[in-house]
Amino acid sequence: MYNKYAEEKALLRSGKSEKESKKLEDMSDAEINALLEQRFKNEEQMLQLQKKYFEKYKTVISLKQIALLYKAERDFRKEMLERIRSKK
């Protein structure tokens, strides 16, 4: 179940628009507005995905285990960022 969640999350993240690679300084107000609207939409989709899997997780593991899973994800991300920063 977690692997399926990770796959769906990766799909949402990979759906970035081409405009995100364009420099903000070179974008028109309309392009910036569209970019921000798309980012809000992506964040809403990510939240819906998280809620969906939270409900699924509740059917197979305890709330404490879910909380520990989320904490482990945060700790892992934090550790990876620290390692990346320390190599620069």
N, C-alpha and C positions, 0 to 999 in steps of 0.2 A: 504494500500500500504506500509506504514512504517513497519507494522508487518511482511509482507512478506519479506521486505528488511532485517529486523533483523533476521529472520529465515535463509535466505540465507547466511548472514554474519556469523551466528553461525555455520552453516554447514561447511563453509570454515575454520573457526577457529578450529573446532573439528577434522579436517583431519590431525592433526599433526602425524608425523611418530614416530615409536618406538625409532628411533635413537636419538630423542631429549631428551629422558630420560637418555641416556647413557652419562657419563661424557666425556667432551671434551678431558681431559687428557688421557683417555683410547681409544680414537678413532684414527684410521689410517688417513693418509692424504686423501685417497680415500673416506673414510666415511665422513670426514669433508667437502670435496668438494661436495659430494652428498647432504649432509645436507644443505649447503649454497645454492646450486642450487635449491633445493626444497623450501627453504625460499624465494628466489627470485621469483620463480614461484607462490608461494602462495600470495606474495605481488602484483604481476601483476594481479592475479585473483581478489584480493580484490579491486584493482584500477578499473578494468573493471566493477565489480559489482557496485561500487560507481558511475561510469560514467553512467551506465545503469539506475540506479535509479534517478540520477540527471535529465536525459532526461525525465523520467516518471513524476517526481515531477513538472517539468516545465509545464506540460500539465494541472496541477490541482491547483498549487499555484504559487504565484509570486516569483521572484528571491530574493526579500527581505525576504520573508517568508522562503525560502530555506536556505538562509544565517543564519537566526535566528534559524532554526532547527539545523544546524550544530554547531552553537555557543552553543545552549542548550545542545547538546550531549557532547561537549568538557567540558563545565562547570560541567555537571553531573559527567563525568568521573573524573575530577579534585577533585570535592567534595568527591566522594567515596574514592579516593586514600588518601585524607587528613584524612578522618574518619578512614580508615584502619590503617594508620600510627599513628594516635593519640591513638589508642587502644593498641598498642604494648608496 
